[in-house]
Amino acid sequence: MTWRRVTQKLSKPFSNLTKLERFLQALRVGSACLAIFFSLMVLVGPAVNNRLYMTRINCAHLDVSYGLYNSLRSSVSLAPTIFGDNDSKNQPMGNSLTNSEIKLLSDYAEAQVAGAPQYCTSSLWSWCYGNYESYQTVDKSGREVTKTRNEVLTCSKRRDYAFDYRSQLEEMGLQSILAYAYQSQVSKSTQYSESVASRNHRSSLAMNGIVFSCCAQLMLLASALIIYANRGLERDLSKIPNVVLHALAVLSLIACLSSIISSSLITNLVIITRNEVASKLKDFGVSFSRGYTWFTLLWLTTVCCIITMASWALPLWCANPPPEPKYKTDDSILIGKYTQYF
């Protein structure tokens, strides 16, 4: 087979089309290709690039120390002038601690977490923790900004860690933070373990939905190339059986719904976990956030699936029906048709 014939075969699906059909083909093929690409970036990208993480826990040391002091201060009945009245520093606070004792406990807790990492990230394939140095500099506008340098990231192959924030904090050496925040052995809490297991299960279902959506988009892409290459001399898909086109439209709709549900489910799990962390650990300077790059790729996948669905379903199910053929109504024809029975 010569190179010319190979080129003709490859270009056949894209040649001899009307402007409208060419536009629909570009939407169908282009959006399917992008959906597959973004899906692979969501699923496989984290195994290649550690920056494509799903969730992140931030815990700057100074914020943690300040939060510890506030937590201890609020756990007893304190005088309103704890920071303003020098005479009250050595007076009993509530039934147990004095202001000076709380300060000593905070200093001790700060020393305990001094060597802990400053943040950790969790993805589909790994868990990482990192340290960095902060320094002040002046930007072009003359404003003082804080930047980081000498960042070191250490990763291990751990899965199902994205929503288990307490285990992550324990791995980082912040057990004292958890003890002060929850006043119990929270890592052994049955309710918390069941909650994490439920979130991991729903996250796994969502990932399966993304995998299904990716496979469906691959089938739509291959089917589109095949039917456009086998349409004969027609400039559109009028020669293709309607049952085939409707089947592809239904597949695109299922893939779109799968992607929307999966993306919404994962986003909702992150929001729930973030609010839960904020309710107990915000005063310690601990925050839970999503990986913006990873979630951007996730929702770009969904957008591409929506475009693919619209390019297949809307022309078939929402377009105006074709006009009915016009028949001749000549009276002589009608008379001849009826007189043959007499």
C-alpha positions as CSV (number, residue, x, y, z in Angstrom):
1,M,0.0,0.0,0.0
2,T,1.5,3.3,-1.1
3,W,1.8,6.3,1.2
4,R,-0.8,8.2,-0.9
5,R,-3.4,5.5,-0.3
6,V,-2.7,5.5,3.4
7,T,-3.1,9.2,3.5
8,Q,-6.4,9.0,1.6
9,K,-7.8,6.4,4.0
10,L,-6.8,8.5,7.1
11,S,-8.3,11.7,5.6
12,K,-11.5,10.0,4.4
13,P,-13.5,10.6,7.7
14,F,-12.7,14.3,7.4
15,S,-13.4,15.0,3.7
16,N,-16.4,15.9,1.7
17,L,-18.6,17.2,4.6
18,T,-21.0,20.1,4.8
19,K,-20.1,23.0,7.0
20,L,-22.6,22.0,9.7
21,E,-21.5,18.4,9.6
22,R,-17.8,19.5,9.8
23,F,-18.6,21.6,12.8
24,L,-20.4,18.7,14.5
25,Q,-17.5,16.4,13.7
26,A,-15.0,18.8,15.2
27,L,-17.0,19.0,18.4
28,R,-17.4,15.2,18.6
29,V,-13.9,14.2,17.8
30,G,-12.2,17.2,19.6
31,S,-14.2,17.0,22.8
32,A,-13.7,13.2,23.0
33,C,-10.0,13.5,22.6
34,L,-9.7,16.2,25.3
35,A,-12.0,14.3,27.7
36,I,-9.7,11.2,27.3
37,F,-6.6,13.4,27.8
38,F,-7.9,15.1,30.9
39,S,-9.2,11.8,32.3
40,L,-5.7,10.2,31.9
41,M,-4.2,13.3,33.6
42,V,-6.6,12.8,36.5
43,L,-6.0,9.1,36.8
44,V,-2.4,8.6,35.8
45,G,-0.9,12.0,36.2
46,P,-0.5,11.8,40.0
47,A,1.7,8.7,39.6
48,V,4.1,10.8,37.5
49,N,3.9,14.2,39.0
50,N,3.6,14.7,42.8
51,R,2.2,18.2,42.3
52,L,-1.1,16.7,41.0
53,Y,-2.4,16.0,44.5
54,M,-6.1,15.6,45.5
55,T,-5.9,17.2,49.0
56,R,-3.5,19.2,51.1
57,I,-3.1,19.8,54.8
58,N,-1.3,23.0,55.8
59,C,0.2,23.5,59.2
60,A,2.7,26.3,59.6
61,H,4.5,26.0,62.9
62,L,3.9,29.5,64.3
63,D,0.2,29.2,63.6
64,V,0.0,25.8,65.4
65,S,1.7,27.3,68.4
66,Y,-0.7,30.2,68.6
67,G,-3.6,27.9,68.1
68,L,-2.4,25.7,71.0
69,Y,-2.3,28.7,73.3
70,N,-5.8,29.8,72.3
71,S,-7.2,26.3,72.8
72,L,-5.7,25.9,76.2
73,R,-6.9,29.4,77.1
74,S,-10.5,28.6,76.1
75,S,-10.6,25.3,77.9
76,V,-10.8,27.0,81.2
77,S,-12.6,30.0,82.6
78,L,-10.2,32.9,81.9
79,A,-10.3,36.5,83.0
80,P,-11.3,39.0,80.3
81,T,-8.0,40.8,80.7
82,I,-5.7,37.9,80.2
83,F,-3.6,39.8,77.7
84,G,-4.1,43.3,79.1
85,D,-3.9,43.1,82.9
86,N,-0.4,42.3,84.2
87,D,-1.7,41.8,87.7
88,S,-3.7,38.7,86.6
89,K,-0.8,36.7,85.2
90,N,-0.4,34.5,88.3
91,Q,-4.0,34.4,89.3
92,P,-5.9,31.0,89.1
93,M,-7.8,30.7,85.8
94,G,-11.0,28.8,86.4
95,N,-10.6,25.6,88.4
96,S,-7.3,24.3,87.1
97,L,-4.7,26.4,85.2
98,T,-3.1,29.8,85.5
99,N,-2.2,32.0,82.6
100,S,1.5,31.3,83.2
101,E,0.9,27.5,83.2
102,I,-1.0,27.7,80.0
103,K,2.0,29.6,78.4
104,L,4.4,26.9,79.6
105,L,2.2,24.2,78.2
106,S,2.1,26.0,74.9
107,D,5.8,26.4,74.8
108,Y,6.2,22.7,75.5
109,A,3.7,21.7,72.8
110,E,5.5,24.0,70.3
111,A,8.8,22.3,71.1
112,Q,7.1,18.9,70.4
113,V,5.9,19.9,66.9
114,A,9.0,22.0,66.0
115,G,10.4,19.3,63.7
116,A,7.1,18.4,62.1
117,P,6.6,19.0,58.3
118,Q,4.8,22.1,57.3
119,Y,2.4,20.5,55.0
120,C,1.3,17.2,53.4
121,T,-0.4,16.2,50.3
122,S,-2.4,13.1,49.3
123,S,-3.1,11.9,45.8
124,L,-4.6,8.7,44.2
125,W,-1.2,6.9,44.4
126,S,1.0,8.5,47.0
127,W,1.2,10.6,50.2
128,C,3.8,13.3,50.6
129,Y,5.0,15.7,53.3
130,G,7.1,18.8,52.8
131,N,9.3,21.4,54.4
132,Y,10.4,24.8,53.2
133,E,12.0,28.0,54.3
134,S,10.1,31.3,54.3
135,Y,11.7,34.7,53.7
136,Q,10.6,38.3,53.2
137,T,11.3,40.2,50.0
138,V,10.0,43.3,48.2
139,D,8.2,43.0,44.8
140,K,8.2,45.4,41.9
141,S,5.4,47.5,43.5
142,G,7.4,48.0,46.7
143,R,5.3,45.7,48.8
144,E,6.7,43.2,51.2
145,V,5.8,39.6,50.3
146,T,6.6,36.2,51.7
147,K,8.2,33.6,49.5
148,T,9.5,30.1,50.0
149,R,12.8,28.4,49.1
150,N,14.7,25.1,49.7
151,E,11.5,23.1,49.5
152,V,11.9,19.4,50.2
153,L,9.2,16.9,49.4
154,T,9.2,13.3,50.7
155,C,6.7,10.8,49.3
156,S,5.6,7.3,50.0
157,K,3.2,4.9,48.2
158,R,0.0,5.2,50.3
159,R,-3.5,5.2,49.0
160,D,-6.9,5.9,50.7
161,Y,-5.3,8.7,52.7
162,A,-6.9,11.7,51.1
163,F,-9.7,12.1,53.7
164,D,-8.0,10.5,56.7
165,Y,-6.6,13.8,58.0
166,R,-6.1,12.6,61.5
167,S,-3.8,9.7,60.4
168,Q,-1.9,12.2,58.3
169,L,-1.4,14.6,61.2
170,E,-0.2,11.7,63.3
171,E,2.3,10.7,60.6
172,M,3.6,14.2,60.6
173,G,4.2,14.1,64.4
174,L,1.3,16.3,65.4
175,Q,-0.3,13.9,67.9
176,S,-0.3,16.6,70.6
177,I,-2.4,18.9,68.3
178,L,-5.0,16.1,68.0
179,A,-4.9,15.4,71.7
180,Y,-5.5,19.0,72.7
181,A,-8.2,19.5,70.0
182,Y,-10.2,16.4,70.7
183,Q,-9.2,15.6,74.3
184,S,-9.2,11.8,73.4
185,Q,-7.5,9.1,71.4
186,V,-9.1,10.3,68.2
187,S,-7.2,7.8,66.0
188,K,-9.1,5.0,67.7
189,S,-12.5,6.5,67.3
190,T,-14.9,4.1,65.8
191,Q,-17.2,6.8,64.4
192,Y,-14.3,8.5,62.7
193,S,-13.0,5.3,61.3
194,E,-16.4,4.5,59.8
195,S,-16.6,8.0,58.4
196,V,-13.2,7.7,56.7
197,A,-14.1,4.3,55.3
198,S,-17.4,5.6,53.9
199,R,-15.6,8.6,52.3
200,N,-12.9,6.3,50.8
201,H,-15.6,4.0,49.4
202,R,-17.5,6.9,47.8
203,S,-14.2,8.3,46.4
204,S,-13.4,4.9,44.9
205,L,-16.8,4.8,43.3
206,A,-16.2,8.2,41.8
207,M,-12.8,7.1,40.4
208,N,-14.5,4.1,38.8
209,G,-17.0,6.6,37.3
210,I,-14.1,8.6,35.8
211,V,-12.6,5.4,34.4
212,F,-15.9,4.4,32.8
213,S,-16.3,7.9,31.4
214,C,-12.8,7.7,29.8
215,C,-13.5,4.3,28.3
216,A,-16.9,5.6,26.9
217,Q,-15.2,8.6,25.4
218,L,-12.7,6.3,23.7
219,M,-15.5,4.2,22.2
220,L,-17.3,7.4,21.0
221,L,-14.1,8.6,19.4
222,A,-13.5,5.3,17.6
223,S,-17.1,5.0,16.5
224,A,-17.2,8.6,15.2
225,L,-14.1,7.9,13.0
226,I,-15.6,4.7,11.7
227,I,-19.0,6.0,10.8
228,Y,-17.6,9.1,9.1
229,A,-15.3,6.9,7.1
230,N,-18.2,4.6,6.0
231,R,-20.8,7.2,5.0
232,G,-20.2,6.6,1.3
233,L,-20.6,9.6,-1.0
234,E,-22.9,11.4,1.4
235,R,-21.8,14.7,2.8
236,D,-23.5,14.0,6.1
237,L,-24.5,10.9,8.2
238,S,-27.9,10.4,6.6
239,K,-26.7,7.0,5.2
240,I,-25.9,5.8,8.8
241,P,-28.8,3.8,10.4
242,N,-30.5,5.9,13.1
243,V,-30.2,3.1,15.6
244,V,-26.4,3.5,15.5
245,L,-26.6,7.3,16.0
246,H,-29.1,7.0,18.8
247,A,-26.9,4.4,20.5
248,L,-23.9,6.7,20.4
249,A,-26.0,9.6,21.8
250,V,-27.2,7.4,24.7
251,L,-23.6,6.4,25.4
252,S,-22.5,10.0,25.4
253,L,-25.3,10.9,27.8
254,I,-24.3,8.1,30.2
255,A,-20.7,9.1,30.1
256,C,-21.6,12.7,30.7
257,L,-23.8,11.8,33.7
258,S,-21.1,9.5,35.1
259,S,-18.5,12.3,34.9
260,I,-20.8,14.9,36.5
261,I,-21.7,12.7,39.4
262,S,-18.1,11.6,40.0
263,S,-16.7,15.1,39.9
264,S,-19.5,16.4,42.2
265,L,-19.1,13.5,44.6
266,I,-15.4,14.1,45.1
267,T,-15.8,17.8,45.4
268,N,-18.5,17.4,48.0
269,L,-16.3,15.0,50.0
270,V,-13.5,17.6,50.0
271,I,-15.9,20.3,51.2
272,I,-17.2,18.1,54.0
273,T,-13.7,17.2,55.2
274,R,-12.5,20.8,55.0
275,N,-15.4,22.0,57.1
276,E,-14.8,19.2,59.6
277,V,-11.1,20.1,59.9
278,A,-12.0,23.8,60.3
279,S,-14.4,23.1,63.1
280,K,-11.8,21.5,65.3
281,L,-8.3,22.4,64.0
282,K,-8.7,25.9,62.6
283,D,-7.6,27.5,65.8
284,F,-4.3,25.6,65.6
285,G,-3.6,27.0,62.1
286,V,-4.3,23.6,60.5
287,S,-6.3,23.9,57.2
288,F,-7.5,21.4,54.7
289,S,-7.7,22.3,51.0
290,R,-8.1,20.7,47.6
291,G,-5.5,20.3,44.9
292,Y,-6.4,23.1,42.5
293,T,-4.6,21.7,39.5
294,W,-6.0,18.2,40.0
295,F,-9.6,19.5,40.5
296,T,-9.2,21.8,37.5
297,L,-8.4,18.8,35.3
298,L,-11.2,16.8,36.8
299,W,-13.8,19.5,36.0
300,L,-12.3,20.1,32.5
301,T,-13.0,16.4,31.9
302,T,-16.6,16.9,32.9
303,V,-16.9,20.0,30.6
304,C,-15.5,18.0,27.7
305,C,-18.0,15.2,28.4
306,I,-20.9,17.7,28.4
307,I,-19.7,19.0,25.0
308,T,-19.5,15.5,23.6
309,M,-23.0,14.7,24.8
310,A,-24.4,17.9,23.4
311,S,-22.8,17.3,20.0
312,W,-24.3,13.8,19.7
313,A,-27.7,14.2,21.5
314,L,-28.9,17.7,20.6
315,P,-28.8,17.2,16.8
316,L,-30.7,13.9,17.1
317,W,-33.2,14.6,19.9
318,C,-33.7,18.4,19.9
319,A,-33.4,19.4,16.2
320,N,-36.6,20.1,14.1
321,P,-37.9,17.0,12.4
322,P,-37.3,16.9,8.6
323,P,-40.1,18.2,6.5
324,E,-42.5,15.6,5.1
325,P,-42.3,15.0,1.3
326,K,-44.8,16.9,-0.9
327,Y,-47.0,14.7,-3.1
328,K,-48.7,15.8,-6.3
329,T,-52.4,16.5,-5.8
330,D,-53.4,16.7,-9.4
331,D,-57.2,16.1,-9.7
332,S,-56.8,13.9,-12.8
333,I,-54.4,11.6,-10.8
334,L,-56.9,11.3,-8.0
335,I,-59.8,10.6,-10.3
336,G,-57.9,7.9,-12.2
337,K,-56.9,6.4,-8.9
338,Y,-60.4,6.0,-7.6
339,T,-62.1,5.1,-10.9
340,Q,-60.1,1.9,-11.2
341,Y,-62.3,0.3,-8.5
342,F,-65.5,0.8,-10.6
